[in-house]
Amino acid sequence: MWIQSFVDYLRYERNLSERTIVGYSAGLEAFERFFKGLDAGLYWDNLDEDVIRDWMMTMVEQGNRAGSICYRLSSVRAFYRFLLKRGLVDRNPAHLVSAPKREKNLPVFVREDQMDRLLDGKYFPDSFAGVRDHLILLVFYSTGMRLSELTGLMLDDVDCNQSQVRVTGKRNKQRVIPFGTELSTFIHEYIDARRLLLLEKGFQSKFFFISERNGAKMSDSKVRQIVQGYLGQVTTLRKKSPHVLRHSFATSMLNHRADLQSVKELLGHERLSTTEIYTHTTFEELKDMYNQAHPRAPKK
């Protein structure tokens, strides 16, 4: 009864997604089955934090990941906040329970030699699409910008005279990213090819990266497809996305002794802690290098 009232509240008052509602409902029903299995006399208004901790430990022993356990705990916490507001309980025992630490997944990145092979090789056709796609890969790898930032680039955002590009990131925050002579050369080549395409087909567009079919702004899905296709020719990584190239940019910068604060600004991160995860990546690469090179290091 109480769970159904909570579900109705999430659906009709909070207007949450059906996926969130189903997830919260499943977590609450699982916990209710657990504490009823301990003691049929237990209910939401008379159990304590130890019961919740026991439930969490049981999930750990069953092999559930920390993220899944945290999600289920958050559903119980939200439910108790709802019950408190309705005056159905007088305390929130879930508030006293600490969530397990989530596992930190190291960013996936493409090795420098693989990126060099792709960008310096003959993988791109001699056409407008080939010139554009080559530049897309190079922009991601040279600037670390996000997919939405790249597809949202306007022609006026790219300044070859100053060797910088203005991008609009999350929450419409803008930042300026410098770039080098190689990228400038390929930008000039693309702009010439872009101008010819628009003249030949009678298109007009203010967006920087455009479709060869109609001159319109490129979609995120099309850029993902381009990146995945080209990365698949040089790496066997399971993930082959624009975000992997963003990771690759940050990793390469730190491997070549860029300071963390500078990389943070280039990536547009709000907190330094977000950028710090790349230091773990570079250290892992350093360990691999050591194990390969040192004569006394254990070989895999």
Protein Blocks (a to p, Z undefined) as FASTA:
>chain_A
ZZmmmmmmmmmmnopafklmmmmmmmmmmmmmmmmmmomkbcfklccfklmmmmmmmmmm
nopafklmmmmmmmmmmmmmmmmmnopacbdfklmpccddddddddddddfklmmmmmmm
cfbccdfklmmmmmmmmmmmmnopafklmmmpcfklpcfklopaddddehhiacdddddf
klmmmmmmmmmmmmmmmmmnopacfbfbdcfklopacdfklmmmmmmmmmmmmpccfbdc
fklmmmmmmmmmmmnopafklmmmmnopabfklmmmmmmmmmmmmmmmmmmmpmkbccZZ
